[in-house]
């Protein structure tokens, strides 16, 4: 049976938009394709208007594409009441009976609950299609696969982790950075961590990880070089922000160390302290370079310097230099 309605839902808006773009492309490239394509705001349009648009006979074409964004979330929102329930019931009644020329696409930038009537209908109806698209917790694997499948380039693990640290759950931004990197490298060469650092604006977390690695090993000179590189990438007035990142990193290290010493495993650090898996891996590795007493002392020292900076007793950059020098072994 012909698929006449689609439901794409989840927080991976990049992949959702790619699915929608594919359906648009299937409409063809002649002028009639645009005449038979409509995109509607689900928070404004009514269900009868949507059904009317989808069932209208196409003009000089065999299909009519109607894309509706945010409708189900709007109808099921808190405060929608009986009006929302009635509209949702009307939609559920109409979807199984759409004509073969209809291509109604429902886009929801959130995950719909399993008991949602439209979600169930899309999964069970012969003319329905449903796709759940969620951003992975660890985006570094997605980045490596995307580099290969979309741009035909290889990317090493450290490079992917560095890019994931910068872009987080924003896959669209990660994809934009991948496009730049793919154009930057020489044909046949992989994307490396150095390439990411060279092209991606402010690789802060990746640089912080490297700096703390150097601190843990007592390598003052490379730690200071990384610090000054971080500060050079930021405006002078944002030095306190860099210091805040250092505080955050050592707070996470302290929490990771406490978790490991209480019997927790390296693989369980992510859930225990609420960080992404690739971050947890680095924290577990870095925590081995310190004793618990050392991390507690370091964290107290960071607090003291923070107070001195904010009360004007010491310049921020000098304070950070002294802090790193004090870690020398």
C-alpha positions in Angstrom: 0.0 0.0 0.0 1.2 3.5 -0.8 2.6 5.5 2.2 0.5 8.6 2.5 1.5 10.0 5.9 4.8 10.2 7.7 5.8 11.0 11.3 9.3 12.1 12.1 9.9 12.8 15.8 12.8 13.4 18.1 15.5 15.9 18.9 17.8 15.1 15.9 16.5 18.0 13.8 19.4 17.6 11.3 18.4 14.1 10.3 14.7 15.0 10.4 15.3 17.8 8.0 17.3 15.5 5.7 14.4 13.0 5.6 12.0 15.9 4.7 14.4 17.2 2.0 14.4 13.7 0.5 10.6 13.7 0.2 10.8 17.2 -1.3 13.3 15.9 -3.9 11.0 13.0 -4.8 8.4 15.5 -5.9 10.6 16.3 -8.9 12.4 19.5 -10.1 9.8 20.9 -12.5 7.8 24.1 -11.5 4.7 22.0 -10.7 6.6 20.4 -7.8 6.5 23.7 -5.9 2.9 24.3 -6.8 2.1 20.9 -5.2 4.2 21.4 -2.0 3.0 23.2 1.1 4.7 23.8 4.4 2.4 24.7 7.4 2.9 25.8 11.0 1.1 23.3 13.2 0.6 25.9 15.9 -1.5 28.1 13.6 -3.2 25.8 11.0 -6.3 23.7 11.9 -6.7 20.0 11.3 -9.5 20.5 8.6 -7.1 22.9 6.8 -4.3 20.3 6.9 -6.6 17.5 5.6 -8.0 19.8 2.9 -4.5 20.6 1.7 -3.4 17.0 1.7 -6.5 15.7 -0.1 -6.7 18.4 -2.7 -6.0 16.9 -6.1 -2.5 17.7 -7.4 -2.0 20.1 -10.3 -0.3 18.4 -13.3 1.3 15.9 -10.9 0.7 12.5 -9.3 1.5 13.7 -5.7 0.8 16.5 -3.3 3.2 17.1 -0.4 2.1 18.8 2.8 4.7 19.3 5.6 3.3 20.3 9.0 5.7 21.2 11.8 4.8 21.0 15.5 1.1 20.1 15.2 1.0 17.1 17.6 3.0 18.8 20.3 0.7 21.8 20.0 -2.5 19.8 20.3 -1.2 17.8 23.3 0.4 20.7 25.1 -0.7 21.6 28.6 -3.7 23.8 28.4 -4.9 22.4 25.0 -7.8 20.8 26.8 -10.8 19.3 24.9 -10.1 21.4 21.8 -6.7 19.7 21.4 -8.2 16.3 22.1 -10.9 16.7 19.6 -8.5 18.0 16.9 -6.2 15.0 17.6 -9.1 12.6 17.3 -10.1 14.2 14.0 -6.6 13.8 12.7 -6.4 10.2 13.8 -9.7 9.5 12.0 -8.6 11.0 8.7 -5.0 9.7 8.4 -5.8 6.1 7.5 -8.1 7.3 4.6 -5.8 9.8 2.8 -5.9 9.4 -1.0 -3.0 7.8 -2.7 -1.7 11.1 -4.1 -1.3 12.5 -0.6 2.1 12.8 1.1 1.4 14.3 4.6 4.5 14.8 6.7 4.2 15.5 10.4 7.4 16.8 12.0 7.9 17.0 15.7 11.2 18.2 17.2 10.6 16.2 20.3 10.1 12.5 21.2 6.4 11.7 21.4 5.3 9.3 24.2 4.6 5.7 23.3 0.9 6.1 24.1 0.5 9.0 21.7 -2.4 8.1 19.3 -0.7 9.5 16.2 2.6 7.7 17.0 0.7 4.4 17.4 -1.3 5.0 14.3 1.8 5.7 12.2 3.4 2.5 13.4 0.3 0.3 12.8 -1.4 1.8 9.7 -0.6 0.2 6.4 -0.3 3.7 4.8 1.8 5.2 7.7 5.5 5.6 8.3 7.3 6.5 11.5 10.9 7.4 12.3 12.3 8.2 15.7 15.4 10.3 15.5 17.4 11.0 18.6 20.8 12.6 19.1 23.2 10.0 20.6 24.6 10.6 24.0 28.1 10.2 22.7 28.2 12.2 19.4 31.8 11.3 18.6 30.7 8.0 17.0 28.1 9.9 15.0 30.8 12.4 13.9 33.1 9.6 12.7 30.3 7.9 10.7 29.1 11.2 9.3 32.6 12.1 8.1 32.8 8.8 6.2 29.3 8.5 4.8 28.6 12.1 3.9 32.1 13.5 3.1 34.1 10.3 2.3 36.9 11.1 4.7 38.4 9.3 7.7 38.5 10.9 11.1 40.5 9.6 14.1 38.9 9.1 17.5 40.7 12.0 19.2 39.7 14.4 16.5 36.0 13.2 16.8 36.2 13.6 20.6 37.6 17.1 20.3 34.9 18.1 17.8 32.2 16.5 20.0 33.4 18.5 23.0 32.8 21.7 21.1 29.5 20.9 19.4 27.9 18.8 22.1 24.4 17.7 21.0 24.2 20.2 18.2 24.6 17.8 15.2 23.9 20.6 12.7 26.9 22.6 14.0 29.0 19.4 14.0 28.1 18.8 10.4 29.0 22.3 9.4 32.4 21.9 11.0 32.9 18.6 9.3 32.2 20.2 5.9 34.9 22.8 6.6 37.4 20.1 7.8 36.7 17.9 4.8 37.5 20.8 2.4 40.6 21.7 4.4 42.5 18.4 4.5 44.5 17.0 1.6 42.8 14.2 -0.4 43.3 10.8 1.2 44.4 12.1 4.5 42.4 11.7 7.7 41.0 14.5 9.9 43.2 14.8 12.9 42.9 16.5 16.3 45.3 19.2 15.0 43.0 19.9 12.1 40.0 20.3 14.4 42.1 22.7 16.6 43.2 24.7 13.6 39.8 25.2 12.0 37.2 24.9 14.8 36.6 28.1 16.8 37.7 27.8 20.4 38.1 24.1 21.1 37.8 24.8 24.8 37.0 21.5 26.4 39.5 19.6 24.3 42.2 22.1 25.3 41.2 21.9 28.9 41.5 18.1 28.8 45.0 18.4 27.4 46.0 21.0 29.9 44.8 18.9 32.9 46.6 15.9 31.5 49.8 17.9 31.5 49.0 19.2 35.1 48.4 15.6 36.3 51.8 14.6 35.0 53.6 17.6 36.5 54.4 19.0 33.0 54.2 22.7 33.8 55.6 24.1 30.5 53.0 22.4 28.1 50.2 23.1 30.6 51.1 26.8 30.5 51.4 26.8 26.7 47.9 25.4 26.5 46.6 27.9 29.0 48.0 30.9 27.0 46.6 29.4 23.8 43.2 29.3 25.4 43.5 32.9 26.7 44.8 34.1 23.3 41.6 32.7 21.7 39.4 34.6 24.1 39.1 38.3 24.9 41.1 39.5 27.9 37.9 40.1 29.9 36.9 36.5 29.5 39.9 35.1 31.4 37.6 34.4 34.4 35.6 32.2 32.1 38.6 30.1 31.3 39.4 29.9 35.0 35.8 28.8 35.6 36.4 25.9 33.1 39.5 24.9 35.1 37.4 24.9 38.3 34.7 22.9 36.6 37.2 20.3 35.3 38.8 19.8 38.8 35.4 19.6 40.4 34.5 16.8 37.9 37.8 15.1 38.5 37.2 15.2 42.3 33.7 13.7 41.8 35.1 11.0 39.4 37.9 10.1 41.9 35.4 9.8 44.7 33.2 7.6 42.6 36.1 5.3 41.6 37.4 5.1 45.1 34.0 4.1 46.4 34.0 1.0 44.2 32.6 2.5 41.0 34.0 1.5 37.6 35.3 3.8 34.9 32.4 2.8 32.7 29.9 4.0 35.3 31.4 7.5 35.8 29.2 9.1 33.1 25.9 8.2 34.9 27.3 8.8 38.3 28.4 12.4 37.8 26.2 13.4 34.8 28.6 13.8 31.9 28.8 12.4 28.4 30.6 9.0 28.0 33.6 10.5 26.1 34.0 13.1 28.8 33.8 10.4 31.5 36.6 8.4 29.8 38.9 11.3 29.9 38.0 12.1 33.5 38.6 8.5 34.6 42.0 8.6 32.9 43.0 12.0 34.4 41.8 11.1 37.9 44.4 8.3 38.1 47.1 11.0 38.0 46.0 12.4 41.4 45.3 11.2 44.8 42.0 12.1 46.5 43.9 14.3 49.0 45.7 16.1 46.1 42.4 16.9 44.3 40.8 18.2 47.5 43.8 20.4 48.1 43.8 21.7 44.5 40.1 22.4 44.7 40.5 24.4 47.9 43.4 26.4 46.2 41.2 27.1 43.2 38.5 28.5 45.5 41.1 30.8 47.3 42.4 32.1 44.0 38.9 32.7 42.7 38.2 34.9 45.8 41.4 36.8 45.4 40.7 37.5 41.7 37.2 38.7 42.3 38.3 41.0 45.1 41.1 42.5 43.0 43.9 41.1 45.0 45.5 39.4 42.0 45.3 39.6 38.2 43.4 36.5 36.8 46.1 35.5 34.3 48.9 35.7 36.9 46.7 33.7 39.3 46.3 30.9 36.8 50.0 30.9 36.0 50.8 30.6 39.7 48.3 27.8 40.1 49.7 25.7 37.3 53.3 26.4 38.5 52.3 25.1 41.9 51.3 21.8 40.4 54.8 21.1 39.1 56.3 17.8 40.3 
